[in-house]
């Protein structure tokens, strides 16, 4: 819902979208358009996962079968992201 006079939220989301488009254009080139949603999703997932691990004290919560941790703390997340990227590329 774009407005003539942008709100703070609209400015923030526009900044994030332009940042992701610039990163895509820098890394891929002029034909970066179809890759922007994929790269944006990966970027936001990794960004939120890393910050949730840095800001939330996950190790305080003890579970019977282990402890909670940031999603990017596990090698399986890295493998899954690598497989998704490989499948999307090929």
Steps between C-alpha positions, in 0.01 A plus 500: 500500500729775375421852604594834345674603821682183612480383857799380702412134433470561126839674496659211691361230269598703192853530635520122564365420153744739331788352701408145390460613138841670509666191646334284233602734221858520626541123527294378203500786251231663292272193489456490877121551502382138539752436779399790727224308690729200559797707612275719712348200675839347569641833622210568735498145638873508577482857636212426738651166604837652584349791691265271691802299608685814603218672687304216659662295775404163348729301730303605807210276392583136573303224329504127588670411170742792474482876489361763269739686273496735205396329174829585331690332784424160347690354203174361361375854435815576303462180298133574428577854383782370279274236346224754435748731329643219288157377392387854418814566295496177300 
